[in-house]
Amino acid sequence: MGKPGDNHFAVLMLNLDRFRDINDALGHANGDDFLKAVAIRIKSLCRSHYILSRAGGDEFVIILPDTRAANATAFAETLIAGMEEPIEIGGNFLAASVSVGISMFPENGPDSESLIGHAEAAMRLAKKEARGTFRVATPEDHAAAQDRLVLGSALRESLAKGLLNLHYQPQIEAKTGGLYGVEALSRWHHPHLGNIFPSRFIAVAEDTGQIEAIGAWCLEEACRQIVAWDHDGVVIPAVSVNLSAGHFRKRQLPEMISNLLTRFGIAPTRLTVEITESVMMDENKDTMDVLHAIRNLNVGLSMDDFGTGYSSLSRLTRLPLTEIKIDRSFIMNLEHDANAQAVTTAVIGIGNRLGMTVVTEGVETEAQYELLESLHCDVMQGYLFAKPMAPRDLETWFRQPRKIMPAMRKALSKKQSSGQAKSK
């Protein structure tokens, strides 16, 4: 690549979308036949002087000599459209969807390693944003890929050395001000890179295949912390732990949770597992079986960030949820946004009718509290009450007087009056 006579050329990397599903459904023999048929189809769409090779697994590389970006993108469109005609494999007609990344010489690098790296990064971006499309590599994409590589390596090392930690944000009962539980939130301070924002390293963990290891670590660390707090007289009713969608495709997850509860001697009701809406959209039988098995342990199940994705009420009723969490994006403008108020009111009503606890995140002002309390929200979480804290800081917070809102005082006064009446 990159010889003096080659003024401009393109490198395309193709990846078959959801090829694993074909392998799982039809078997590896049919999967191999499908790959061969795809290769023949791709070759038929290439010009005679194009160079086609299989890069491994379900990936192909095509080199387009003497080509500018406009021609490369036009060919990518031809490829994607040309793959849509179904291919017959084992009596099944399958349409092949491909995601394509494009890099250009000399714009994206002087050598094969750089060009293929750029093309692969662009292809991954295409798969992430919208499968069955193409993306052209940019210097910014390559810099981001390099950043993920460095950060992913550092994350793997930090996880192995125990350099990650959990902070905990209290969740407060709206009517009484009592402690409902805490949410465990991952934090990472690297000795050389400093503090890495969760939004950044969680995304890297997902891209580099480490998210499930982090989730397993979070579960174990949360259980260990519950025991440590109990020993110090800090009784936290429940800890919520976020898990990725991938965890719920693992049939061994309920057993892992059960073993942790037994090992640490913790009542199942003191642990809540938070799921995302993407899990709700996955109606795979294995996923549903895992969710029901976790609930059968008497462990709580919470739908995190409800309303931000593709929530469906019909799906919601089929899940064994104990809790719904309203995302902070609805709360930011709650006092002034009629749409946010309407959605929040509806979700609280749905949760109440389905017998689920409704938790609202991102509560920062007394006005937000008063409005949510009037709508009968059960639990609130946010900086109005406490920020996420390291375990020792949470212990200090636990032993101090807590913020009591006027509505809480009324509820406590009624409770005390009722108690006095019963004692007479």
C-alpha positions as CSV (number, residue, x, y, z in Angstrom):
1,M,0.0,0.0,0.0
2,G,1.0,3.6,-0.5
3,K,3.5,3.1,-3.4
4,P,4.6,6.2,-5.4
5,G,2.3,5.5,-8.3
6,D,-0.8,5.1,-6.1
7,N,-1.9,8.8,-5.8
8,H,-5.3,8.0,-4.2
9,F,-7.1,4.8,-3.2
10,A,-9.7,3.6,-0.7
11,V,-9.8,0.9,1.8
12,L,-13.2,-0.5,2.8
13,M,-13.8,-2.8,5.7
14,L,-17.1,-4.7,5.8
15,N,-18.7,-6.4,8.7
16,L,-21.8,-8.6,8.5
17,D,-24.5,-7.4,10.9
18,R,-25.8,-10.0,13.4
19,F,-24.0,-12.9,11.8
20,R,-23.9,-14.5,15.2
21,D,-27.7,-14.8,15.1
22,I,-27.4,-16.8,11.8
23,N,-24.8,-19.1,13.4
24,D,-27.0,-19.7,16.5
25,A,-30.2,-20.2,14.5
26,L,-28.9,-22.3,11.6
27,G,-25.7,-23.9,12.9
28,H,-22.1,-23.3,12.0
29,A,-22.2,-25.3,8.8
30,N,-24.9,-23.1,7.3
31,G,-23.1,-20.1,8.7
32,D,-20.0,-21.0,6.7
33,D,-22.1,-21.5,3.6
34,F,-23.7,-18.1,4.2
35,L,-20.2,-16.5,4.4
36,K,-19.1,-18.2,1.2
37,A,-22.3,-16.9,-0.6
38,V,-21.7,-13.4,0.8
39,A,-18.1,-13.5,-0.5
40,I,-19.3,-14.5,-4.0
41,R,-21.9,-11.7,-3.9
42,I,-19.3,-9.1,-2.8
43,K,-17.0,-10.2,-5.6
44,S,-19.8,-9.9,-8.2
45,L,-20.3,-6.3,-7.1
46,C,-16.5,-5.4,-7.4
47,R,-14.8,-4.3,-10.5
48,S,-12.1,-6.5,-11.9
49,H,-9.2,-4.4,-10.6
50,Y,-10.5,-4.2,-7.0
51,I,-8.7,-6.3,-4.4
52,L,-11.0,-8.4,-2.1
53,S,-9.9,-10.4,0.9
54,R,-11.4,-11.9,4.0
55,A,-10.0,-10.2,7.1
56,G,-11.3,-12.9,9.4
57,G,-14.6,-14.1,10.9
58,D,-17.3,-12.1,9.3
59,E,-15.2,-9.2,8.0
60,F,-13.9,-8.4,4.5
61,V,-11.5,-5.8,3.2
62,I,-11.7,-4.3,-0.3
63,I,-9.1,-2.0,-1.8
64,L,-10.2,0.4,-4.5
65,P,-7.2,1.6,-6.6
66,D,-7.2,5.1,-8.1
67,T,-10.3,6.1,-6.2
68,R,-11.5,9.4,-4.6
69,A,-13.8,9.6,-1.6
70,A,-16.9,10.3,-3.7
71,N,-16.4,7.1,-5.7
72,A,-15.6,5.1,-2.6
73,T,-18.9,6.2,-0.9
74,A,-20.9,5.5,-4.1
75,F,-19.4,2.0,-4.2
76,A,-20.2,1.5,-0.5
77,E,-23.9,2.4,-1.2
78,T,-23.8,-0.1,-4.1
79,L,-22.4,-2.8,-1.8
80,I,-25.0,-2.2,0.9
81,A,-27.9,-2.2,-1.6
82,G,-26.5,-5.2,-3.5
83,M,-26.4,-7.3,-0.3
84,E,-30.1,-6.9,0.3
85,E,-31.2,-9.5,-2.2
86,P,-31.9,-12.7,-0.1
87,I,-29.4,-15.6,-0.2
88,E,-30.8,-19.1,0.1
89,I,-29.1,-21.2,2.8
90,G,-30.5,-24.5,4.1
91,G,-33.9,-23.7,2.7
92,N,-33.9,-20.2,4.4
93,F,-33.8,-17.0,2.5
94,L,-31.5,-14.5,4.3
95,A,-30.7,-10.9,3.5
96,A,-27.2,-9.9,4.4
97,S,-26.8,-6.5,6.1
98,V,-23.3,-5.1,6.1
99,S,-21.7,-2.1,7.9
100,V,-18.9,-0.5,6.0
101,G,-16.0,1.7,7.1
102,I,-13.9,3.7,4.5
103,S,-10.5,5.1,4.8
104,M,-8.6,7.1,2.1
105,F,-4.9,7.2,1.1
106,P,-3.2,9.5,1.7
107,E,-5.7,11.4,3.9
108,N,-6.0,8.7,6.6
109,G,-2.5,7.5,6.8
110,P,0.7,6.5,4.9
111,D,0.7,2.8,5.5
112,S,-1.6,-0.3,5.6
113,E,-1.8,-0.4,9.4
114,S,-3.1,3.1,9.6
115,L,-5.5,2.8,6.8
116,I,-7.0,-0.5,8.0
117,G,-7.2,0.9,11.5
118,H,-9.1,4.0,10.3
119,A,-11.4,1.8,8.2
120,E,-12.1,-0.5,11.1
121,A,-12.8,2.5,13.4
122,A,-15.3,3.9,10.9
123,M,-16.9,0.5,10.5
124,R,-17.4,0.2,14.2
125,L,-19.0,3.6,14.3
126,A,-21.3,2.6,11.5
127,K,-22.4,-0.5,13.4
128,K,-22.9,1.6,16.6
129,E,-24.9,4.4,15.0
130,A,-27.0,2.5,12.4
131,R,-26.3,-0.9,11.1
132,G,-26.4,-1.4,7.4
133,T,-24.7,1.9,6.6
134,F,-21.2,3.3,5.9
135,R,-19.0,5.8,7.6
136,V,-15.9,7.6,6.2
137,A,-12.9,7.7,8.6
138,T,-11.9,11.1,10.0
139,P,-8.8,12.0,12.1
140,E,-11.1,12.6,15.0
141,D,-12.5,9.1,14.8
142,H,-9.0,7.6,14.8
143,A,-8.0,9.7,17.8
144,A,-11.1,8.5,19.6
145,A,-10.3,4.9,18.7
146,Q,-6.7,5.4,20.1
147,D,-8.2,6.9,23.2
148,R,-10.5,3.9,23.7
149,L,-7.5,1.6,23.2
150,V,-5.4,3.3,25.8
151,L,-8.3,3.8,28.2
152,G,-9.5,0.2,27.8
153,S,-6.0,-1.1,28.6
154,A,-5.8,1.1,31.7
155,L,-9.3,0.0,32.8
156,R,-8.5,-3.6,32.5
157,E,-5.4,-3.1,34.6
158,S,-7.2,-1.0,37.2
159,L,-10.0,-3.6,37.5
160,A,-7.4,-6.4,38.1
161,K,-5.6,-4.3,40.7
162,G,-8.8,-3.2,42.5
163,L,-8.5,0.5,41.7
164,L,-12.2,1.0,41.0
165,N,-14.5,2.0,43.8
166,L,-18.1,2.6,44.5
167,H,-19.8,5.7,45.7
168,Y,-23.3,5.6,47.1
169,Q,-26.1,8.1,46.7
170,P,-29.0,8.0,49.3
171,Q,-32.6,7.5,48.2
172,I,-35.1,9.2,50.5
173,E,-38.7,8.3,51.2
174,A,-40.7,11.3,50.0
175,K,-43.3,11.4,52.8
176,T,-41.2,10.6,55.8
177,G,-37.6,11.6,55.0
178,G,-36.5,8.1,55.9
179,L,-33.7,6.3,54.1
180,Y,-35.1,4.0,51.4
181,G,-31.7,2.8,50.2
182,V,-28.7,3.9,48.2
183,E,-27.6,3.5,44.6
184,A,-24.0,2.2,44.0
185,L,-22.2,4.3,41.4
186,S,-18.8,3.3,39.9
187,R,-15.9,5.6,40.2
188,W,-12.4,5.4,38.8
189,H,-9.3,7.3,39.8
190,H,-6.3,6.3,37.8
191,P,-2.8,7.1,39.3
192,H,-1.7,8.7,36.0
193,L,-4.9,9.6,34.1
194,G,-6.7,11.1,37.2
195,N,-10.4,10.9,37.7
196,I,-12.2,9.4,34.7
197,F,-15.9,10.3,34.4
198,P,-18.2,7.3,34.5
199,S,-19.9,8.3,31.3
200,R,-16.5,7.9,29.6
201,F,-15.1,4.7,31.2
202,I,-18.5,2.8,31.1
203,A,-18.7,3.5,27.3
204,V,-15.1,2.2,27.0
205,A,-15.9,-0.8,29.1
206,E,-18.8,-1.6,26.7
207,D,-16.7,-1.2,23.6
208,T,-13.8,-3.3,25.0
209,G,-15.9,-6.1,26.4
210,Q,-15.2,-5.3,30.1
211,I,-18.7,-4.1,31.2
212,E,-19.8,-7.5,32.5
213,A,-16.6,-7.9,34.6
214,I,-17.3,-4.4,36.1
215,G,-20.9,-5.4,36.8
216,A,-19.9,-8.6,38.6
217,W,-17.3,-6.6,40.6
218,C,-20.0,-4.0,41.6
219,L,-22.3,-6.7,42.9
220,E,-19.6,-8.3,45.0
221,E,-18.3,-4.9,46.3
222,A,-21.9,-3.7,47.2
223,C,-22.5,-6.9,49.2
224,R,-19.2,-6.6,51.0
225,Q,-20.1,-3.0,51.8
226,I,-23.5,-3.8,53.2
227,V,-21.8,-6.2,55.7
228,A,-19.2,-3.6,56.6
229,W,-21.8,-1.0,57.3
230,D,-23.9,-3.5,59.4
231,H,-20.8,-4.2,61.5
232,D,-20.4,-0.4,62.1
233,G,-24.1,0.1,63.0
234,V,-25.0,1.8,59.7
235,V,-28.1,-0.1,58.6
236,I,-28.7,0.6,54.9
237,P,-32.1,-0.9,53.9
238,A,-31.1,-1.7,50.3
239,V,-28.3,-1.1,47.7
240,S,-29.1,-0.8,44.0
241,V,-26.5,-2.0,41.5
242,N,-26.6,-1.1,37.8
243,L,-26.0,-4.0,35.4
244,S,-25.6,-3.9,31.6
245,A,-27.9,-5.5,29.1
246,G,-25.3,-8.2,28.4
247,H,-25.6,-9.6,32.0
248,F,-29.2,-10.6,31.5
249,R,-28.3,-12.8,28.6
250,K,-26.2,-14.9,30.9
251,R,-28.2,-17.7,32.4
252,Q,-25.7,-18.0,35.3
253,L,-26.4,-14.5,36.6
254,P,-29.2,-15.5,39.1
255,E,-26.9,-18.2,40.5
256,M,-24.0,-15.7,40.9
257,I,-26.3,-13.3,42.8
258,S,-27.6,-16.1,45.0
259,N,-24.1,-17.3,45.8
260,L,-23.1,-13.7,46.7
261,L,-26.1,-13.3,49.1
262,T,-25.3,-16.7,50.7
263,R,-21.6,-15.9,51.0
264,F,-22.1,-12.6,52.7
265,G,-25.2,-13.6,54.6
266,I,-27.4,-10.8,53.2
267,A,-31.2,-10.9,53.0
268,P,-32.2,-10.8,49.3
269,T,-34.5,-7.8,49.9
270,R,-31.4,-5.6,50.6
271,L,-30.2,-5.9,47.0
272,T,-31.8,-4.3,44.0
273,V,-30.6,-4.9,40.4
274,E,-31.2,-2.0,38.0
275,I,-31.9,-2.8,34.3
276,T,-32.1,-0.5,31.3
277,E,-34.9,-0.1,28.8
278,S,-32.8,-2.0,26.2
279,V,-33.3,-5.1,28.4
280,M,-37.0,-4.5,28.3
281,M,-36.9,-4.4,24.5
282,D,-35.0,-7.7,24.4
283,E,-37.8,-10.3,24.6
284,N,-35.4,-13.2,24.2
285,K,-36.6,-16.1,26.3
286,D,-33.2,-16.5,28.1
287,T,-33.4,-12.8,29.1
288,M,-36.9,-13.1,30.5
289,D,-36.0,-16.3,32.3
290,V,-33.1,-14.6,34.0
291,L,-35.2,-11.7,35.1
292,H,-37.8,-13.9,36.6
293,A,-35.2,-16.1,38.3
294,I,-33.6,-13.0,39.9
295,R,-37.0,-11.8,41.1
296,N,-37.7,-15.3,42.5
297,L,-34.7,-14.9,44.7
298,N,-36.6,-11.9,46.3
299,V,-34.0,-9.5,44.9
300,G,-35.5,-6.2,43.7
301,L,-35.6,-5.3,40.0
302,S,-35.6,-1.7,39.0
303,M,-36.2,-0.1,35.6
304,D,-33.6,2.6,35.3
305,D,-34.1,5.8,33.3
306,F,-37.6,5.0,32.5
307,G,-39.1,7.0,29.6
308,T,-35.8,7.9,27.9
309,G,-35.8,5.0,25.4
310,Y,-38.5,2.9,23.8
311,S,-40.6,2.0,26.8
312,S,-43.7,0.0,26.1
313,L,-46.5,-0.3,28.7
314,S,-47.3,-3.8,27.4
315,R,-43.7,-4.9,28.0
316,L,-43.6,-3.1,31.3
317,T,-46.5,-5.3,32.6
318,R,-44.7,-8.5,31.6
319,L,-41.5,-7.8,33.6
320,P,-41.3,-8.7,37.2
321,L,-40.3,-5.2,38.3
322,T,-40.5,-3.9,41.8
323,E,-39.4,-0.3,41.0
324,I,-39.4,2.3,38.2
325,K,-36.8,5.1,38.2
326,I,-37.8,8.4,36.4
327,D,-34.8,9.8,34.6
328,R,-33.3,13.1,35.7
329,S,-33.9,14.6,32.2
330,F,-37.6,14.9,33.0
331,I,-36.9,16.6,36.4
332,M,-34.5,19.3,35.2
333,N,-37.4,21.5,33.8
334,L,-40.2,19.9,35.8
335,E,-41.4,23.2,37.3
336,H,-41.8,25.0,33.9
337,D,-42.2,22.2,31.3
338,A,-45.8,21.0,30.9
339,N,-44.7,18.0,28.8
340,A,-42.2,16.9,31.5
341,Q,-44.9,17.3,34.1
342,A,-47.3,15.2,32.0
343,V,-44.8,12.4,31.5
344,T,-43.8,12.4,35.2
345,T,-47.4,12.4,36.3
346,A,-48.2,9.5,34.0
347,V,-45.2,7.4,35.1
348,I,-45.9,7.9,38.8
349,G,-49.5,6.9,38.2
350,I,-48.5,3.8,36.2
351,G,-46.1,2.8,38.9
352,N,-48.6,3.2,41.7
353,R,-51.2,1.2,39.8
354,L,-48.8,-1.6,39.1
355,G,-47.7,-1.8,42.7
356,M,-44.2,-0.6,41.9
357,T,-42.1,1.9,43.9
358,V,-41.5,5.0,41.9
359,V,-38.0,6.6,42.4
360,T,-37.2,10.0,40.9
361,E,-33.6,10.9,40.1
362,G,-32.0,14.3,39.9
363,V,-34.1,16.1,42.5
364,E,-32.2,19.3,43.3
365,T,-34.7,22.0,44.4
366,E,-37.4,22.2,47.1
367,A,-39.9,23.2,44.4
368,Q,-39.2,19.9,42.5
369,Y,-39.6,18.0,45.7
370,E,-42.9,19.7,46.5
371,L,-44.3,19.0,43.1
372,L,-43.2,15.4,43.0
373,E,-44.5,14.8,46.5
374,S,-47.9,16.3,45.5
375,L,-47.9,13.7,42.6
376,H,-47.3,10.9,45.1
377,C,-43.8,10.0,44.1
378,D,-42.5,7.4,46.6
379,V,-38.8,8.0,46.7
380,M,-36.4,10.8,45.6
381,Q,-32.7,10.9,44.9
382,G,-30.6,13.9,44.1
383,Y,-28.4,16.7,45.4
384,L,-31.3,18.2,47.4
385,F,-30.7,15.4,49.9
386,A,-27.2,14.2,49.3
387,K,-24.5,13.7,46.6
388,P,-22.9,10.3,45.8
389,M,-20.4,9.6,48.6
390,A,-17.6,7.3,49.5
391,P,-18.6,4.7,52.1
392,R,-17.0,6.5,55.0
393,D,-18.6,9.8,54.0
394,L,-22.0,8.1,53.8
395,E,-21.5,6.8,57.3
396,T,-20.9,10.3,58.5
397,W,-24.0,11.5,56.6
398,F,-26.0,8.6,58.1
399,R,-25.3,9.6,61.6
400,Q,-26.2,13.3,61.1
401,P,-29.7,14.9,61.1
402,R,-31.2,14.8,57.7
403,K,-33.0,17.4,55.6
404,I,-36.7,17.4,56.5
405,M,-39.1,19.0,54.2
406,P,-42.4,20.6,55.4
407,A,-44.5,17.7,53.9
408,M,-42.3,15.2,55.8
409,R,-42.8,17.1,59.1
410,K,-46.6,16.8,58.6
411,A,-46.4,13.1,57.9
412,L,-44.1,12.6,60.9
413,S,-46.4,14.6,63.1
414,K,-49.5,12.6,62.0
415,K,-47.5,9.4,62.7
416,Q,-46.5,10.5,66.2
417,S,-50.1,11.6,67.0
418,S,-51.4,8.3,65.8
419,G,-48.8,6.5,68.0
420,Q,-49.8,8.5,71.0
421,A,-53.5,7.8,70.5
422,K,-52.9,4.1,70.3
423,S,-50.9,4.1,73.5
424,K,-53.7,5.8,75.5
